[in-house]
């Protein structure tokens, strides 16, 4: 999934930093601003138990599926109901899932909230009418199956995660949802199709949260606290408002040309007047041995401000690398095509 601030391209750098600061005894990593979960998935693969959190519900859905679920669910109750093959010990793990996906992908489209507001029917070209109607049909089916008691918690989030990833692949946008393209691009014309998730099954007891980071920090303990807060004033809740609406499917009030959700959540980390106080509170409350902060050289907090705050917990060390700017930013107010990513590190001396 294309995502502002995604650390996918920086994972080798993050792993290098982790190996340099690690004493070999770390077992848990808390990714407090997890986004789509690239960092958590990577470090789960390396053997750490992950605690992931994000304020956006669609991000919570992704992390719930990829971190808490280690094997494709059996969907036993649902398959009894709809008559697809039931998983047995003699079948490959995904045989039952593929049969279920064939049924889901074959559902006829249904006119719902997404079709009425985010397709040509609503004069917004985020999705073709066919893909929007298929999304409505699948999303309504998932919710009905949940209400009928045919889905476990993990089965519910597994299906939602597949739908979010599928709809993002056919979105008619330049990576983010603050605007749609005037003509449908080639990928947006492809039919919506759910695909099995690529799960990592080495580590159990990973946990996903959908909380304000400054509230959750009071409750969690971990060996490594990884912080990747928003850098600038762009709110993720507006940039990915349609994914939030599909995840919640709550028929929100919307406004404007782009149909943004009214009353969307605004992060203090995207506000210059609030970010320092919020970050100070987060660092002060952290119950951890290691703090790692990802922050680039164009963020709302300055290098000196970050070091002052982190310095209250121990000696600060900084690692840095350069990387290509997120492609949706090219051609905007930024003149550079590359930016500097800093990892500010503290081995805490106070708890």
C-alpha positions as YAML, in Angstrom:
chain: A
units: angstrom
residues:
- id: 1
  name: UNK
  ca: [0.00, 0.00, 0.00]
- id: 2
  name: UNK
  ca: [1.37, 3.44, -0.97]
- id: 3
  name: UNK
  ca: [1.58, 5.40, 2.25]
- id: 4
  name: UNK
  ca: [3.03, 8.75, 3.28]
- id: 5
  name: UNK
  ca: [5.92, 8.23, 5.68]
- id: 6
  name: UNK
  ca: [6.08, 4.48, 5.06]
- id: 7
  name: UNK
  ca: [9.40, 3.07, 6.22]
- id: 8
  name: UNK
  ca: [9.36, 0.22, 3.70]
- id: 9
  name: UNK
  ca: [12.37, 1.56, 1.80]
- id: 10
  name: UNK
  ca: [14.18, 2.34, 5.06]
- id: 11
  name: UNK
  ca: [13.81, -1.08, 6.68]
- id: 12
  name: UNK
  ca: [17.43, -2.12, 6.00]
- id: 13
  name: UNK
  ca: [18.60, 1.12, 7.64]
- id: 14
  name: UNK
  ca: [16.30, 0.59, 10.63]
- id: 15
  name: UNK
  ca: [17.50, -2.98, 11.05]
- id: 16
  name: UNK
  ca: [21.12, -1.81, 10.89]
- id: 17
  name: UNK
  ca: [20.48, 0.73, 13.65]
- id: 18
  name: UNK
  ca: [18.63, -1.86, 15.73]
- id: 19
  name: UNK
  ca: [21.52, -4.32, 15.52]
- id: 20
  name: UNK
  ca: [23.96, -1.61, 16.55]
- id: 21
  name: UNK
  ca: [22.06, -0.56, 19.68]
- id: 22
  name: UNK
  ca: [20.78, -4.01, 20.69]
- id: 23
  name: UNK
  ca: [22.31, -5.92, 23.59]
- id: 24
  name: UNK
  ca: [20.67, -9.14, 22.42]
- id: 25
  name: UNK
  ca: [18.10, -9.38, 25.21]
- id: 26
  name: UNK
  ca: [15.27, -7.37, 23.65]
- id: 27
  name: UNK
  ca: [12.02, -9.27, 23.18]
- id: 28
  name: UNK
  ca: [9.33, -6.64, 22.57]
- id: 29
  name: UNK
  ca: [9.08, -3.66, 20.24]
- id: 30
  name: UNK
  ca: [6.29, -1.10, 20.48]
- id: 31
  name: UNK
  ca: [5.55, 0.71, 17.21]
- id: 32
  name: UNK
  ca: [3.51, 3.59, 18.61]
- id: 33
  name: UNK
  ca: [2.65, 5.28, 15.27]
- id: 34
  name: UNK
  ca: [2.43, 2.12, 13.21]
- id: 35
  name: UNK
  ca: [0.65, 3.26, 10.06]
- id: 36
  name: UNK
  ca: [0.30, 0.32, 7.69]
- id: 37
  name: UNK
  ca: [2.67, -1.73, 9.85]
- id: 38
  name: UNK
  ca: [5.75, -2.16, 7.68]
- id: 39
  name: UNK
  ca: [8.12, -1.78, 10.63]
- id: 40
  name: UNK
  ca: [6.17, -4.08, 12.92]
- id: 41
  name: UNK
  ca: [5.96, -6.81, 10.29]
- id: 42
  name: UNK
  ca: [9.67, -6.58, 9.58]
- id: 43
  name: UNK
  ca: [10.69, -6.87, 13.22]
- id: 44
  name: UNK
  ca: [8.16, -9.61, 13.85]
- id: 45
  name: UNK
  ca: [9.98, -11.51, 11.13]
- id: 46
  name: UNK
  ca: [13.20, -10.93, 13.06]
- id: 47
  name: UNK
  ca: [11.68, -12.57, 16.14]
- id: 48
  name: UNK
  ca: [10.38, -9.69, 18.25]
- id: 49
  name: UNK
  ca: [6.93, -9.56, 19.80]
- id: 50
  name: UNK
  ca: [5.23, -6.44, 18.43]
- id: 51
  name: UNK
  ca: [2.89, -3.97, 20.07]
- id: 52
  name: UNK
  ca: [1.45, -1.75, 17.33]
- id: 53
  name: UNK
  ca: [-0.74, 1.30, 17.66]
- id: 54
  name: UNK
  ca: [-2.29, 3.84, 15.35]
- id: 55
  name: UNK
  ca: [-4.99, 6.47, 15.78]
- id: 56
  name: UNK
  ca: [-6.53, 5.65, 12.38]
- id: 57
  name: UNK
  ca: [-8.93, 2.72, 12.34]
- id: 58
  name: UNK
  ca: [-7.95, 1.47, 8.87]
- id: 59
  name: UNK
  ca: [-4.33, 1.22, 10.09]
- id: 60
  name: UNK
  ca: [-5.53, -0.70, 13.15]
- id: 61
  name: UNK
  ca: [-7.31, -3.16, 10.85]
- id: 62
  name: UNK
  ca: [-4.11, -3.79, 8.89]
- id: 63
  name: UNK
  ca: [-2.00, -4.26, 12.02]
- id: 64
  name: UNK
  ca: [-4.63, -6.42, 13.68]
- id: 65
  name: UNK
  ca: [-4.54, -8.79, 10.72]
- id: 66
  name: UNK
  ca: [-0.82, -8.87, 9.96]
- id: 67
  name: UNK
  ca: [0.51, -8.90, 13.51]
- id: 68
  name: UNK
  ca: [-2.04, -10.82, 15.56]
- id: 69
  name: UNK
  ca: [-2.90, -13.50, 12.98]
- id: 70
  name: UNK
  ca: [-0.22, -16.09, 12.19]
- id: 71
  name: UNK
  ca: [-2.16, -18.51, 9.94]
- id: 72
  name: UNK
  ca: [-5.10, -18.10, 7.54]
- id: 73
  name: UNK
  ca: [-8.28, -18.42, 9.63]
- id: 74
  name: UNK
  ca: [-10.51, -21.46, 9.10]
- id: 75
  name: UNK
  ca: [-13.78, -19.49, 8.72]
- id: 76
  name: UNK
  ca: [-15.55, -22.63, 9.95]
- id: 77
  name: UNK
  ca: [-18.91, -21.07, 10.86]
- id: 78
  name: UNK
  ca: [-19.05, -19.01, 7.68]
- id: 79
  name: UNK
  ca: [-18.19, -21.93, 5.42]
- id: 80
  name: UNK
  ca: [-20.81, -24.13, 7.07]
- id: 81
  name: UNK
  ca: [-23.31, -21.37, 6.33]
- id: 82
  name: UNK
  ca: [-22.38, -20.69, 2.71]
- id: 83
  name: UNK
  ca: [-21.35, -24.20, 1.73]
- id: 84
  name: UNK
  ca: [-17.71, -23.77, 0.70]
- id: 85
  name: UNK
  ca: [-15.15, -26.52, 1.50]
- id: 86
  name: UNK
  ca: [-14.15, -26.72, 5.15]
- id: 87
  name: UNK
  ca: [-10.48, -26.82, 6.04]
- id: 88
  name: UNK
  ca: [-9.20, -30.23, 7.17]
- id: 89
  name: UNK
  ca: [-5.83, -31.40, 8.41]
- id: 90
  name: UNK
  ca: [-5.16, -32.97, 5.01]
- id: 91
  name: UNK
  ca: [-5.73, -29.72, 3.10]
- id: 92
  name: UNK
  ca: [-3.17, -26.96, 2.60]
- id: 93
  name: UNK
  ca: [-3.85, -23.99, 4.87]
- id: 94
  name: UNK
  ca: [-5.18, -21.79, 2.06]
- id: 95
  name: UNK
  ca: [-7.38, -24.31, 0.19]
- id: 96
  name: UNK
  ca: [-10.45, -23.39, 2.20]
- id: 97
  name: UNK
  ca: [-9.61, -19.69, 1.97]
- id: 98
  name: UNK
  ca: [-9.33, -19.73, -1.82]
- id: 99
  name: UNK
  ca: [-12.77, -21.29, -2.10]
- id: 100
  name: UNK
  ca: [-14.19, -18.59, 0.16]
- id: 101
  name: UNK
  ca: [-12.44, -15.86, -1.82]
- id: 102
  name: UNK
  ca: [-13.92, -17.18, -5.04]
- id: 103
  name: UNK
  ca: [-17.36, -16.68, -3.54]
- id: 104
  name: UNK
  ca: [-16.54, -13.22, -2.13]
- id: 105
  name: UNK
  ca: [-14.94, -11.99, -5.34]
- id: 106
  name: UNK
  ca: [-17.98, -13.23, -7.22]
- id: 107
  name: UNK
  ca: [-20.51, -11.25, -5.20]
- id: 108
  name: UNK
  ca: [-22.65, -9.02, -7.43]
- id: 109
  name: UNK
  ca: [-22.16, -5.30, -6.88]
- id: 110
  name: UNK
  ca: [-24.54, -3.41, -4.60]
- id: 111
  name: UNK
  ca: [-25.17, 0.33, -4.51]
- id: 112
  name: UNK
  ca: [-24.06, 1.64, -1.12]
- id: 113
  name: UNK
  ca: [-22.20, 4.53, 0.49]
- id: 114
  name: UNK
  ca: [-18.98, 4.10, -1.50]
- id: 115
  name: UNK
  ca: [-20.78, 3.90, -4.85]
- id: 116
  name: UNK
  ca: [-23.00, 6.88, -4.12]
- id: 117
  name: UNK
  ca: [-20.15, 9.16, -3.02]
- id: 118
  name: UNK
  ca: [-16.83, 7.96, -4.45]
- id: 119
  name: UNK
  ca: [-17.60, 6.75, -7.96]
- id: 120
  name: UNK
  ca: [-18.93, 8.49, -11.12]
- id: 121
  name: UNK
  ca: [-22.40, 8.07, -9.62]
- id: 122
  name: UNK
  ca: [-21.41, 10.65, -7.02]
- id: 123
  name: UNK
  ca: [-19.33, 12.73, -9.45]
- id: 124
  name: UNK
  ca: [-16.09, 11.68, -7.75]
- id: 125
  name: UNK
  ca: [-13.72, 9.46, -9.68]
- id: 126
  name: UNK
  ca: [-12.00, 7.64, -6.85]
- id: 127
  name: UNK
  ca: [-13.23, 4.26, -8.12]
- id: 128
  name: UNK
  ca: [-15.07, 2.93, -11.14]
- id: 129
  name: UNK
  ca: [-18.74, 2.34, -10.49]
- id: 130
  name: UNK
  ca: [-18.16, -1.43, -10.75]
- id: 131
  name: UNK
  ca: [-15.36, -1.47, -8.17]
- id: 132
  name: UNK
  ca: [-17.23, 0.85, -5.81]
- id: 133
  name: UNK
  ca: [-20.37, -1.33, -6.00]
- id: 134
  name: UNK
  ca: [-18.30, -4.47, -5.42]
- id: 135
  name: UNK
  ca: [-16.72, -2.81, -2.40]
- id: 136
  name: UNK
  ca: [-20.15, -1.97, -0.98]
- id: 137
  name: UNK
  ca: [-21.35, -5.54, -1.55]
- id: 138
  name: UNK
  ca: [-18.31, -7.13, 0.12]
- id: 139
  name: UNK
  ca: [-18.23, -4.65, 2.99]
- id: 140
  name: UNK
  ca: [-21.93, -5.16, 3.72]
- id: 141
  name: UNK
  ca: [-21.49, -8.95, 3.56]
- id: 142
  name: UNK
  ca: [-18.59, -8.87, 6.02]
- id: 143
  name: UNK
  ca: [-20.59, -6.80, 8.48]
- id: 144
  name: UNK
  ca: [-23.63, -9.02, 8.15]
- id: 145
  name: UNK
  ca: [-21.57, -12.17, 8.69]
- id: 146
  name: UNK
  ca: [-20.11, -10.59, 11.83]
- id: 147
  name: UNK
  ca: [-23.56, -9.65, 13.15]
- id: 148
  name: UNK
  ca: [-24.80, -13.18, 12.45]
- id: 149
  name: UNK
  ca: [-21.98, -14.67, 14.54]
- id: 150
  name: UNK
  ca: [-20.31, -16.33, 11.56]
- id: 151
  name: UNK
  ca: [-16.93, -14.64, 12.00]
- id: 152
  name: UNK
  ca: [-14.45, -14.69, 14.86]
- id: 153
  name: UNK
  ca: [-12.64, -11.45, 15.68]
- id: 154
  name: UNK
  ca: [-9.56, -12.43, 13.68]
- id: 155
  name: UNK
  ca: [-11.64, -13.68, 10.75]
- id: 156
  name: UNK
  ca: [-13.44, -10.35, 10.63]
- id: 157
  name: UNK
  ca: [-10.20, -8.33, 10.54]
- id: 158
  name: UNK
  ca: [-8.59, -10.69, 8.05]
- id: 159
  name: UNK
  ca: [-11.44, -10.07, 5.58]
- id: 160
  name: UNK
  ca: [-11.40, -6.31, 6.22]
- id: 161
  name: UNK
  ca: [-7.65, -6.18, 5.67]
- id: 162
  name: UNK
  ca: [-7.95, -8.01, 2.35]
- id: 163
  name: UNK
  ca: [-10.66, -5.57, 1.23]
- id: 164
  name: UNK
  ca: [-8.64, -2.47, 2.20]
- id: 165
  name: UNK
  ca: [-5.59, -3.70, 0.32]
- id: 166
  name: UNK
  ca: [-7.69, -4.67, -2.70]
- id: 167
  name: UNK
  ca: [-9.51, -1.34, -2.93]
- id: 168
  name: UNK
  ca: [-6.26, 0.60, -2.57]
- id: 169
  name: UNK
  ca: [-4.81, -1.25, -5.58]
- id: 170
  name: UNK
  ca: [-7.61, 0.07, -7.82]
- id: 171
  name: UNK
  ca: [-7.85, 3.60, -6.40]
- id: 172
  name: UNK
  ca: [-7.79, 6.37, -9.00]
- id: 173
  name: UNK
  ca: [-5.43, 8.58, -7.00]
- id: 174
  name: UNK
  ca: [-1.82, 9.74, -6.92]
- id: 175
  name: UNK
  ca: [-1.16, 7.56, -3.84]
- id: 176
  name: UNK
  ca: [-3.19, 9.59, -1.32]
- id: 177
  name: UNK
  ca: [-6.92, 10.30, -1.16]
- id: 178
  name: UNK
  ca: [-6.98, 14.06, -0.78]
- id: 179
  name: UNK
  ca: [-7.86, 14.19, -4.50]
- id: 180
  name: UNK
  ca: [-8.78, 11.90, -7.37]
- id: 181
  name: UNK
  ca: [-7.50, 11.94, -10.94]
- id: 182
  name: UNK
  ca: [-9.62, 13.52, -13.67]
- id: 183
  name: UNK
  ca: [-9.46, 10.39, -15.84]
- id: 184
  name: UNK
  ca: [-9.29, 6.76, -14.74]
- id: 185
  name: UNK
  ca: [-5.74, 5.44, -14.87]
- id: 186
  name: UNK
  ca: [-5.02, 1.94, -16.11]
- id: 187
  name: UNK
  ca: [-4.72, 0.29, -12.68]
- id: 188
  name: UNK
  ca: [-8.02, 1.83, -11.53]
- id: 189
  name: UNK
  ca: [-9.85, 0.09, -14.39]
- id: 190
  name: UNK
  ca: [-8.82, -3.38, -13.19]
- id: 191
  name: UNK
  ca: [-11.56, -5.31, -11.36]
- id: 192
  name: UNK
  ca: [-11.47, -5.38, -7.57]
- id: 193
  name: UNK
  ca: [-10.12, -8.71, -6.35]
- id: 194
  name: UNK
  ca: [-9.33, -9.81, -2.81]
- id: 195
  name: UNK
  ca: [-6.15, -11.86, -2.33]
- id: 196
  name: UNK
  ca: [-4.85, -13.90, 0.64]
- id: 197
  name: UNK
  ca: [-2.60, -12.08, 3.08]
- id: 198
  name: UNK
  ca: [1.07, -12.96, 3.36]
- id: 199
  name: UNK
  ca: [1.29, -13.68, 7.07]
- id: 200
  name: UNK
  ca: [4.34, -14.03, 9.32]
- id: 201
  name: UNK
  ca: [3.84, -16.90, 11.74]
- id: 202
  name: UNK
  ca: [6.97, -17.00, 13.91]
- id: 203
  name: UNK
  ca: [5.74, -14.88, 16.82]
- id: 204
  name: UNK
  ca: [2.54, -15.14, 18.83]
- id: 205
  name: UNK
  ca: [0.93, -12.69, 21.26]
- id: 206
  name: UNK
  ca: [1.52, -9.59, 19.17]
- id: 207
  name: UNK
  ca: [-1.07, -6.90, 19.86]
- id: 208
  name: UNK
  ca: [-2.61, -4.04, 17.88]
- id: 209
  name: UNK
  ca: [-4.23, -0.96, 19.42]
- id: 210
  name: UNK
  ca: [-6.35, 1.90, 18.06]
- id: 211
  name: UNK
  ca: [-5.53, 4.61, 20.62]
- id: 212
  name: UNK
  ca: [-4.09, 8.05, 21.12]
- id: 213
  name: UNK
  ca: [-0.35, 7.42, 21.52]
- id: 214
  name: UNK
  ca: [-0.09, 9.78, 24.49]
- id: 215
  name: UNK
  ca: [-2.75, 7.81, 26.34]
- id: 216
  name: UNK
  ca: [-1.49, 4.34, 25.44]
- id: 217
  name: UNK
  ca: [2.08, 5.20, 26.46]
- id: 218
  name: UNK
  ca: [0.91, 5.22, 30.09]
- id: 219
  name: UNK
  ca: [-0.14, 1.57, 29.85]
- id: 220
  name: UNK
  ca: [2.46, -0.28, 27.78]
- id: 221
  name: UNK
  ca: [5.92, -1.52, 28.66]
- id: 222
  name: UNK
  ca: [8.45, -2.69, 26.09]
- id: 223
  name: UNK
  ca: [12.14, -3.20, 25.49]
- id: 224
  name: UNK
  ca: [12.21, -0.94, 22.42]
- id: 225
  name: UNK
  ca: [9.91, 2.01, 21.80]
- id: 226
  name: UNK
  ca: [9.92, 2.96, 18.12]
- id: 227
  name: UNK
  ca: [8.39, 6.36, 17.36]
- id: 228
  name: UNK
  ca: [7.50, 7.49, 13.85]
- id: 229
  name: UNK
  ca: [5.05, 10.36, 14.40]
- id: 230
  name: UNK
  ca: [3.77, 12.59, 11.57]
- id: 231
  name: UNK
  ca: [6.41, 15.11, 10.52]
- id: 232
  name: UNK
  ca: [4.30, 17.93, 9.13]
- id: 233
  name: UNK
  ca: [0.84, 19.49, 9.08]
- id: 234
  name: UNK
  ca: [-0.77, 16.98, 6.71]
- id: 235
  name: UNK
  ca: [-3.31, 14.98, 8.66]
- id: 236
  name: UNK
  ca: [-3.45, 11.26, 7.88]
- id: 237
  name: UNK
  ca: [-7.15, 11.26, 8.67]
- id: 238
  name: UNK
  ca: [-7.81, 13.46, 5.65]
- id: 239
  name: UNK
  ca: [-5.21, 11.92, 3.36]
- id: 240
  name: UNK
  ca: [-6.75, 8.46, 3.80]
- id: 241
  name: UNK
  ca: [-10.33, 9.37, 4.63]
- id: 242
  name: UNK
  ca: [-11.90, 6.84, 2.22]
- id: 243
  name: UNK
  ca: [-9.95, 3.93, 3.69]
- id: 244
  name: UNK
  ca: [-11.20, 5.03, 7.12]
- id: 245
  name: UNK
  ca: [-14.78, 5.08, 5.82]
- id: 246
  name: UNK
  ca: [-14.50, 1.65, 4.21]
- id: 247
  name: UNK
  ca: [-12.96, 0.23, 7.39]
- id: 248
  name: UNK
  ca: [-15.64, 1.70, 9.64]
- id: 249
  name: UNK
  ca: [-18.47, 1.69, 7.10]
- id: 250
  name: UNK
  ca: [-20.30, 4.15, 9.31]
- id: 251
  name: UNK
  ca: [-22.00, 6.36, 6.68]
- id: 252
  name: UNK
  ca: [-20.27, 9.53, 7.90]
- id: 253
  name: UNK
  ca: [-21.20, 13.09, 7.05]
- id: 254
  name: UNK
  ca: [-18.87, 14.22, 4.29]
- id: 255
  name: UNK
  ca: [-18.00, 17.57, 2.75]
- id: 256
  name: UNK
  ca: [-16.25, 19.25, -0.14]
- id: 257
  name: UNK
  ca: [-15.16, 18.22, -3.59]
- id: 258
  name: UNK
  ca: [-13.25, 15.22, -2.27]
- id: 259
  name: UNK
  ca: [-15.98, 14.01, 0.10]
- id: 260
  name: UNK
  ca: [-13.80, 14.15, 3.20]
- id: 261
  name: UNK
  ca: [-15.24, 12.91, 6.51]
- id: 262
  name: UNK
  ca: [-16.52, 15.67, 8.77]
- id: 263
  name: UNK
  ca: [-15.11, 15.77, 12.29]
- id: 264
  name: UNK
  ca: [-12.09, 13.67, 11.45]
- id: 265
  name: UNK
  ca: [-9.42, 13.16, 14.11]
- id: 266
  name: UNK
  ca: [-6.56, 15.64, 14.14]
- id: 267
  name: UNK
  ca: [-3.18, 14.68, 15.58]
- id: 268
  name: UNK
  ca: [-1.24, 17.02, 17.87]
- id: 269
  name: UNK
  ca: [1.91, 15.86, 16.07]
- id: 270
  name: UNK
  ca: [0.67, 17.68, 12.94]
- id: 271
  name: UNK
  ca: [0.31, 21.01, 14.74]
- id: 272
  name: UNK
  ca: [3.30, 23.26, 15.36]
- id: 273
  name: UNK
  ca: [1.76, 24.74, 18.52]
- id: 274
  name: UNK
  ca: [1.10, 21.33, 20.07]
- id: 275
  name: UNK
  ca: [3.82, 18.96, 18.89]
- id: 276
  name: UNK
  ca: [6.52, 19.88, 21.43]
- id: 277
  name: UNK
  ca: [4.26, 19.43, 24.45]
- id: 278
  name: UNK
  ca: [2.87, 16.17, 23.05]
- id: 279
  name: UNK
  ca: [6.33, 14.76, 22.38]
- id: 280
  name: UNK
  ca: [7.62, 15.80, 25.82]
- id: 281
  name: UNK
  ca: [4.71, 13.97, 27.44]
- id: 282
  name: UNK
  ca: [5.29, 10.85, 25.35]
- id: 283
  name: UNK
  ca: [9.00, 10.64, 26.13]
- id: 284
  name: UNK
  ca: [8.49, 11.35, 29.82]
- id: 285
  name: UNK
  ca: [5.89, 8.56, 30.20]
- id: 286
  name: UNK
  ca: [7.73, 5.87, 28.21]
- id: 287
  name: UNK
  ca: [8.45, 2.63, 30.08]
- id: 288
  name: UNK
  ca: [11.23, 1.22, 27.94]
- id: 289
  name: UNK
  ca: [14.97, 0.57, 27.73]
- id: 290
  name: UNK
  ca: [15.44, 1.97, 24.22]
- id: 291
  name: UNK
  ca: [13.77, 4.87, 22.43]
- id: 292
  name: UNK
  ca: [14.18, 5.19, 18.67]
- id: 293
  name: UNK
  ca: [12.66, 8.21, 16.94]
- id: 294
  name: UNK
  ca: [12.37, 8.44, 13.15]
- id: 295
  name: UNK
  ca: [12.15, 12.04, 12.01]
- id: 296
  name: UNK
  ca: [13.27, 13.77, 8.83]
- id: 297
  name: UNK
  ca: [14.93, 17.12, 8.26]
- id: 298
  name: UNK
  ca: [11.70, 18.88, 7.28]
- id: 299
  name: UNK
  ca: [9.66, 18.10, 10.39]
- id: 300
  name: UNK
  ca: [7.82, 20.50, 12.68]
- id: 301
  name: UNK
  ca: [10.27, 19.78, 15.52]
- id: 302
  name: UNK
  ca: [13.84, 20.97, 15.09]
- id: 303
  name: UNK
  ca: [16.93, 18.85, 15.61]
- id: 304
  name: UNK
  ca: [17.76, 20.77, 18.80]
- id: 305
  name: UNK
  ca: [14.25, 20.45, 20.21]
- id: 306
  name: UNK
  ca: [14.30, 16.70, 19.69]
- id: 307
  name: UNK
  ca: [17.67, 16.32, 21.40]
- id: 308
  name: UNK
  ca: [16.61, 18.48, 24.32]
- id: 309
  name: UNK
  ca: [13.52, 16.36, 24.96]
- id: 310
  name: UNK
  ca: [15.14, 12.98, 24.39]
- id: 311
  name: UNK
  ca: [18.09, 14.10, 26.50]
- id: 312
  name: UNK
  ca: [15.89, 14.08, 29.58]
- id: 313
  name: UNK
  ca: [15.95, 10.27, 29.35]
- id: 314
  name: UNK
  ca: [19.62, 9.69, 28.55]
- id: 315
  name: UNK
  ca: [22.45, 10.43, 26.14]
- id: 316
  name: UNK
  ca: [21.22, 10.97, 22.57]
- id: 317
  name: UNK
  ca: [22.89, 9.40, 19.55]
- id: 318
  name: UNK
  ca: [21.79, 10.14, 15.98]
- id: 319
  name: UNK
  ca: [21.98, 7.98, 12.86]
- id: 320
  name: UNK
  ca: [21.07, 9.33, 9.44]
- id: 321
  name: UNK
  ca: [20.48, 8.32, 5.83]
- id: 322
  name: UNK
  ca: [19.13, 9.98, 2.69]
- id: 323
  name: UNK
  ca: [16.25, 8.62, 0.65]
- id: 324
  name: UNK
  ca: [13.86, 9.60, -2.14]
- id: 325
  name: UNK
  ca: [10.95, 11.80, -1.17]
- id: 326
  name: UNK
  ca: [7.49, 10.23, -1.16]
- id: 327
  name: UNK
  ca: [6.44, 10.47, -4.81]
- id: 328
  name: UNK
  ca: [3.17, 12.30, -4.10]
- id: 329
  name: UNK
  ca: [5.30, 15.21, -2.84]
- id: 330
  name: UNK
  ca: [7.24, 15.62, -6.07]
- id: 331
  name: UNK
  ca: [6.32, 18.83, -7.83]
- id: 332
  name: UNK
  ca: [4.86, 20.42, -4.70]
- id: 333
  name: UNK
  ca: [6.51, 23.13, -2.63]
- id: 334
  name: UNK
  ca: [9.58, 20.95, -2.03]
- id: 335
  name: UNK
  ca: [12.58, 21.65, -4.24]
- id: 336
  name: UNK
  ca: [14.64, 18.60, -3.26]
- id: 337
  name: UNK
  ca: [13.92, 15.11, -4.59]
- id: 338
  name: UNK
  ca: [15.69, 13.53, -1.62]
- id: 339
  name: UNK
  ca: [15.45, 14.11, 2.10]
- id: 340
  name: UNK
  ca: [17.38, 13.11, 5.22]
- id: 341
  name: UNK
  ca: [15.94, 10.61, 7.68]
- id: 342
  name: UNK
  ca: [17.30, 10.73, 11.20]
- id: 343
  name: UNK
  ca: [17.05, 8.01, 13.83]
- id: 344
  name: UNK
  ca: [17.50, 9.63, 17.22]
- id: 345
  name: UNK
  ca: [18.37, 7.04, 19.86]
- id: 346
  name: UNK
  ca: [18.38, 6.99, 23.65]
- id: 347
  name: UNK
  ca: [19.30, 4.15, 25.99]
- id: 348
  name: UNK
  ca: [17.11, 5.32, 28.86]
- id: 349
  name: UNK
  ca: [18.60, 5.99, 32.27]
- id: 350
  name: UNK
  ca: [15.30, 6.92, 33.96]
- id: 351
  name: UNK
  ca: [12.01, 4.99, 34.00]
...
